[in-house]
């Protein structure tokens, strides 16, 4: 079967390691030629760290490898991964206002389990001497990496591993290669965090935004309720020739898309970039399902391209992308998306503005999300606890949602946030009810709102309201000067 390519077919499932390397070789040339066109820093220099009403912010970034052994089993097939296409990382971004620190950890994983969250917070918190509530975990949601391990049960009733992770195999906790990887994740989180602290220097955040709508689409189009006369042409999917993400079928209308790529560059004296956080809402599934190996998917080459352009460490933070996927699939799509996002980021950087650096503020709240009957039977409980977390520095706010929130949730929170530079992260600090949409999405049907979405129809609204209340509480208690 051929992939939906403008420039040829996607690599088919089962491609060998040597063939995969050859298929990706052109990426290096395309990225290099693109980067030659990019500026080496953001426009303007500014003074790092401090503002008239603020503090001197110290910023550092670090990384550690978390690539598992190829003997670890692929949750998609139940078979060993067999090949590493590209490595997996955990990266740490540390913000230090002189009184305390925030640690933002982004992972090349499918998800963040509640159990991994608790284990990492305990270990990194001890290492750095900070409370767990000041440590954030976000997954890129690459499908070419394992699901996060479960170190201890109890957070989700009698359910331990998610049903996706054990569809085609038993839990791997007692399998030696997997057990070694479980331990490596915790050590790597501490390693990356310590490296970020050691690298921290005075820096100021600059923010820019750009639209990337041509690289993504909402995979849940709105079907017409009535009025189509006769039988429409047979529908085709993304694995079939002639499919185009931007051409709808069956008289449907487009679902919502958040087209925003937000670029936050932390810049030291003289304009040197210490770290760049980039944030967008799009599934990390350009490679999947066309190759069976381990891969961080498109965020890895995109981050490499940004680091080559701006300097410093580049970290991708995944947004609310439960219904948003790349417009193309396959090896060529990865290279095209990475180069395109690098060019787009250069445009955003050109018009970026510096932000005030005020003391760090934090907030957390737990929301009991009601479950559907099938999920109640699976977990043995009526509700699942879902964490919402807020970390802010002046006008810049990171707010997290667990599981796979649809894009509407992120937009709704951002529009109601009192912080003008709000980034809403999905896939963070736990699985919640997995896929979750706003009220009315259940009636639209589809995979995301069926067995993959464990919560009831009101769960999305509960998360949005909890996040907005928490943002307002943190703002009201921040002591920040009012405009």
C-alpha positions in Angstrom: 0.0 0.0 0.0 1.3 3.4 -0.8 1.3 6.5 1.5 -0.3 9.8 0.6 2.8 11.5 -0.9 3.3 14.5 -3.1 6.8 13.2 -3.8 6.5 9.4 -3.7 5.3 6.6 -1.4 5.9 6.4 2.3 8.2 3.6 3.5 6.1 0.5 4.0 5.7 -1.3 7.3 8.5 -3.8 7.9 11.2 -1.9 6.1 14.7 -3.0 7.2 17.1 -0.9 9.2 19.4 -0.3 6.3 16.6 0.8 4.0 15.2 3.2 6.7 18.6 4.9 7.0 18.7 5.3 3.3 15.2 6.7 3.2 16.0 9.3 5.8 19.4 10.3 4.3 18.0 13.2 2.3 16.8 14.9 5.5 20.3 15.9 6.4 20.8 17.8 3.1 17.3 19.4 3.2 17.8 20.6 6.8 21.2 21.9 6.1 20.1 23.9 3.1 17.2 25.3 5.1 19.3 26.2 8.0 21.7 28.2 5.8 18.8 30.6 5.3 18.0 31.0 9.1 19.2 33.8 11.4 21.6 32.8 14.2 19.6 34.6 16.9 16.5 36.6 17.7 16.2 40.2 16.7 17.3 42.6 19.4 19.5 41.9 22.4 18.0 43.2 25.6 19.2 42.6 29.2 18.9 39.0 30.4 16.9 37.9 33.4 15.6 41.1 35.0 13.0 43.8 34.5 12.2 46.9 36.5 9.6 45.1 38.5 11.1 41.7 38.3 13.8 39.3 39.2 16.9 37.9 37.6 15.9 34.6 36.1 18.5 31.9 35.6 17.7 29.4 32.9 19.4 26.1 32.0 18.7 23.1 29.9 20.0 19.5 29.9 19.3 16.2 28.3 19.8 12.5 28.8 19.3 9.4 26.6 16.3 7.2 27.4 16.4 4.9 24.4 15.4 1.4 25.5 17.0 -1.9 24.3 15.6 -3.1 21.0 14.6 -6.2 23.0 11.8 -4.2 24.6 8.5 -5.0 22.9 6.6 -2.6 20.7 3.1 -1.9 22.0 1.8 -1.7 18.5 2.7 -5.3 17.5 3.8 -7.0 20.7 7.1 -7.8 19.0 10.6 -6.5 19.9 11.4 -3.1 18.3 14.5 -4.7 16.7 16.0 -1.4 15.5 16.6 2.1 16.8 15.8 4.6 14.0 16.8 7.6 16.2 17.3 8.0 19.9 14.8 9.0 22.6 15.6 11.8 25.0 14.4 13.4 28.2 15.2 17.1 28.3 15.0 19.4 31.3 14.3 23.1 31.3 15.1 24.7 34.7 13.9 28.2 35.6 15.4 29.7 38.8 14.3 33.0 40.2 16.8 33.1 43.0 14.4 31.8 45.6 13.2 28.6 44.1 13.2 26.5 40.9 10.8 25.0 38.3 11.8 22.0 36.3 10.0 21.2 33.0 10.8 17.7 31.8 9.8 16.8 28.2 10.0 13.2 27.2 10.1 11.2 23.9 7.4 8.9 25.2 3.8 8.0 24.2 2.4 9.2 27.5 3.2 10.2 31.1 1.7 7.7 33.6 0.7 8.9 37.1 3.2 6.5 38.4 6.1 7.8 36.4 5.1 11.3 37.4 5.3 10.5 41.1 8.6 8.6 40.9 10.3 11.3 38.9 9.0 14.1 41.1 10.3 12.3 44.2 13.7 11.6 42.7 14.3 15.0 41.1 12.7 16.8 44.0 15.2 15.2 46.4 18.1 15.9 44.0 17.3 19.6 43.6 15.6 20.3 47.0 12.3 21.4 45.6 8.7 20.3 46.0 7.2 17.9 43.5 4.6 20.4 42.5 7.3 22.5 40.9 8.2 19.6 38.5 6.3 19.2 35.3 6.3 16.1 33.0 5.2 16.3 29.3 5.3 13.6 26.7 5.8 14.3 23.0 3.3 11.4 22.3 5.5 9.7 19.7 3.9 6.4 18.8 7.3 4.9 18.0 8.3 4.7 21.7 7.0 2.7 24.7 4.2 3.8 26.9 5.4 5.1 30.3 6.0 2.4 32.9 3.9 1.8 35.9 6.1 1.5 39.0 3.2 1.2 41.5 -0.5 0.8 41.1 -3.3 2.6 43.0 -3.8 5.7 40.9 -6.4 4.3 38.6 -8.3 1.8 40.6 -7.3 -1.8 39.7 -6.0 -0.7 36.3 -2.2 -0.5 36.1 -1.0 -0.4 32.5 -3.2 1.4 29.9 -5.2 -1.0 27.7 -3.2 0.2 24.6 0.1 -0.9 26.2 -1.1 -4.5 26.8 -3.4 -5.1 23.9 -0.9 -7.4 22.2 1.3 -8.6 25.1 1.4 -8.8 28.8 2.9 -6.1 31.0 6.7 -6.0 30.7 7.6 -5.0 34.2 9.3 -8.3 35.0 11.0 -8.5 31.6 14.7 -7.7 32.3 15.3 -5.4 29.3 12.2 -3.4 30.2 13.0 -3.4 33.9 16.4 -1.9 33.1 14.7 0.8 31.0 12.3 1.6 33.9 15.3 2.3 36.1 17.1 4.3 33.4 14.1 6.7 33.1 14.4 7.8 36.7 18.2 8.1 36.6 18.0 10.1 33.3 15.4 12.5 34.7 17.8 13.3 37.5 20.8 13.5 35.2 19.1 15.9 32.8 17.8 18.1 35.7 21.2 18.3 37.3 22.8 19.2 34.0 20.2 22.0 33.5 20.9 23.4 36.9 24.6 23.4 36.3 24.2 25.1 33.0 21.8 27.9 34.2 22.8 31.5 33.5 20.8 34.8 33.6 18.4 34.9 30.7 15.2 36.5 29.6 12.3 34.9 27.8 11.3 36.2 24.3 8.2 35.0 22.7 7.0 34.8 19.1 4.2 32.9 17.3 3.6 31.7 13.8 0.9 29.7 12.0 1.8 26.1 10.9 -1.6 25.1 9.6 -0.3 23.7 6.4 1.5 20.9 8.4 -1.4 19.6 10.3 -5.2 18.9 10.2 -8.1 17.8 12.4 -8.8 14.1 11.9 -12.3 14.5 13.2 -14.2 16.4 10.4 -17.8 17.4 11.1 -20.1 15.1 9.2 -23.3 16.7 7.8 -26.4 16.0 10.0 -28.6 15.7 6.9 -29.1 16.9 3.3 -26.7 14.7 1.3 -28.7 13.3 -1.6 -27.4 9.9 -2.8 -24.4 7.9 -1.9 -21.1 9.8 -1.7 -17.9 8.5 -3.3 -16.1 5.8 -1.2 -14.0 7.4 1.5 -10.3 6.9 1.5 -7.7 7.2 4.3 -4.2 8.4 4.8 -2.6 5.1 3.7 -4.3 5.2 0.3 -3.2 6.9 -2.9 -4.9 10.2 -3.6 -5.7 11.1 0.0 -5.2 14.7 0.9 -5.6 15.9 4.5 -6.8 19.3 3.3 -9.6 17.9 1.1 -12.7 16.8 3.0 -14.9 13.9 1.9 -18.6 13.1 2.2 -19.8 16.7 2.5 -18.0 17.1 5.9 -16.8 20.4 7.3 -13.4 21.0 8.9 -12.9 20.5 12.6 -11.1 23.1 14.7 -7.4 23.5 14.4 -5.0 25.5 16.6 -2.5 26.7 14.0 -0.1 28.2 16.6 3.5 27.4 17.0 4.7 29.3 20.0 8.5 29.9 20.3 9.9 30.9 23.7 13.6 31.7 23.4 15.6 32.2 26.6 18.4 34.6 25.8 21.5 35.5 27.8 23.8 38.6 27.6 24.6 39.6 24.1 21.6 37.8 22.7 23.0 34.3 23.0 20.2 31.7 23.1 20.4 29.4 26.2 17.4 27.3 25.3 14.3 27.4 23.1 11.0 25.9 24.0 8.7 25.4 21.1 5.0 24.4 21.6 2.4 23.2 19.1 -0.5 20.8 19.1 0.2 17.9 16.6 0.5 14.2 17.1 4.0 12.9 16.7 3.1 10.3 14.2 4.8 11.2 10.9 6.9 8.0 10.9 4.3 5.8 12.5 3.0 3.3 11.3 5.4 3.0 8.4 8.4 1.8 10.3 8.6 -0.5 13.3 11.6 0.8 15.1 12.2 3.2 17.9 11.9 6.9 17.0 11.2 10.3 18.5 9.4 11.1 15.2 9.2 14.7 13.8 9.9 16.6 17.1 13.5 15.4 17.1 14.7 16.7 13.8 12.7 19.8 14.3 14.4 20.4 17.6 17.8 19.8 16.0 17.0 22.3 13.3 16.1 24.9 15.8 19.2 24.3 17.8 21.3 24.6 14.7 19.6 27.9 13.8 19.5 29.6 17.2 22.1 27.8 19.4 21.4 26.2 22.8 19.1 23.3 23.6 15.7 23.2 21.9 12.8 21.4 23.6 9.4 20.5 22.1 6.4 20.7 24.4 3.3 18.9 23.1 -0.1 20.7 23.2 -3.7 19.5 23.1 -3.4 17.4 20.0 -5.9 14.5 20.6 -7.5 15.2 17.2 -4.6 16.9 15.4 -2.2 14.9 13.2 0.5 15.7 10.6 -0.8 16.4 7.1 1.5 13.7 5.6 3.0 10.5 6.8 6.4 8.7 6.1 10.1 9.5 6.1 9.8 12.3 3.6 7.1 13.9 5.7 9.4 14.0 8.7 12.1 15.8 6.8 9.6 18.2 5.3 8.0 19.1 8.6 11.3 19.6 10.4 12.6 21.9 7.7 9.3 23.7 7.5 9.0 24.3 11.2 12.6 25.6 11.3 11.8 28.2 8.6 8.6 29.1 10.4 10.4 29.5 13.7 12.9 31.8 12.1 10.0 34.0 11.1 8.5 33.9 14.6 11.9 34.8 16.1 12.2 37.8 13.9 9.2 39.5 15.5 9.6 38.0 19.1 9.3 40.3 22.1 11.0 40.1 25.5 8.8 39.3 28.5 9.0 40.5 32.1 10.7 38.2 34.5 8.8 38.1 37.7 9.0 35.6 40.6 8.0 32.0 39.8 4.5 31.0 41.0 2.9 27.5 41.1 -0.5 25.8 41.4 -1.9 22.3 41.3 -5.4 20.9 41.6 -6.9 17.4 41.3 -10.2 16.9 39.4 -12.3 13.7 39.8 -13.3 12.8 36.3 -16.4 10.5 36.0 -16.0 7.3 33.9 -18.1 5.6 31.4 -19.6 2.2 32.2 -16.9 0.2 30.4 -14.1 2.2 32.1 -15.8 1.7 35.5 -15.8 -2.1 34.9 -12.1 -2.0 33.9 -10.9 0.1 36.8 -13.3 -0.8 39.5 -13.9 2.9 40.3 -16.4 5.6 39.4 -13.8 8.4 38.8 -10.2 8.9 38.0 -8.1 11.7 39.6 -6.7 14.1 37.0 -4.1 16.7 37.8 -3.9 20.2 36.4 -0.7 22.1 37.1 0.3 25.7 36.6 3.9 27.1 36.5 4.2 30.8 35.7 6.9 33.4 35.4 5.3 36.8 34.9 3.1 36.8 31.8 4.3 33.4 30.7 2.2 30.5 32.0 2.5 26.7 31.4 -0.7 24.9 32.3 -1.0 21.1 32.0 -3.8 18.7 31.2 -3.5 14.9 31.5 -4.3 12.3 28.8 -5.1 13.2 25.2 -7.1 16.4 25.2 -8.7 17.5 21.9 -7.6 20.9 20.6 -10.7 22.8 21.7 -9.6 22.4 25.3 -6.3 24.2 24.8 -7.9 27.0 22.9 -10.7 27.5 25.5 -8.1 27.7 28.4 -5.8 30.0 26.6 -8.6 32.4 25.7 -9.7 32.7 29.3 -6.3 32.8 31.0 -5.3 36.0 32.8 -1.7 35.4 31.7 -1.3 36.8 28.1 1.4 34.2 27.2 -0.3 30.9 28.1 0.9 27.6 26.7 -1.5 24.7 27.3 0.2 21.3 27.4 -1.5 17.9 26.9 0.0 14.5 27.7 1.2 15.8 31.0 1.4 14.5 34.6 -0.8 11.5 34.0 -3.3 9.8 31.7 -6.6 11.1 33.1 -9.4 9.6 31.0 -7.2 9.3 27.9 -8.9 11.1 25.0 -11.1 13.9 26.3 -13.2 16.5 24.4 -15.7 19.2 25.1 -19.3 18.4 25.7 -21.0 17.2 22.5 -17.9 15.3 21.2 -19.2 11.9 22.4 -22.3 12.4 20.1 -20.0 12.8 17.1 -18.6 9.3 17.7 -15.3 8.1 16.4 -12.4 6.2 17.9 -11.4 9.0 20.3 -14.8 9.2 21.9 -15.3 5.4 22.1 -13.2 2.9 24.0 -10.2 5.3 23.7 -12.0 8.0 25.8 -12.8 6.6 29.2 -14.6 9.6 30.6 -18.1 10.9 30.3 -19.1 13.8 28.0 -18.6 16.5 30.6 -14.9 15.6 31.4 -13.5 18.2 29.0 -15.5 21.0 30.5 -14.5 19.9 34.0 -10.8 20.1 33.0 -11.2 23.5 31.3 -13.0 25.0 34.3 -10.5 23.6 36.7 -7.6 25.0 34.7 -9.1 28.5 34.3 -9.9 28.7 38.1 -6.4 27.6 38.9 -4.8 30.1 36.6 -6.9 32.9 38.0 -6.1 31.8 41.6 -2.4 31.8 40.8 -2.7 35.2 39.2 -4.7 36.7 42.0 -2.2 35.4 44.6 0.9 36.1 42.6 1.7 39.6 43.9 2.5 40.6 40.4 1.9 44.3 39.5 -1.5 44.8 37.8 -1.7 46.4 34.3 
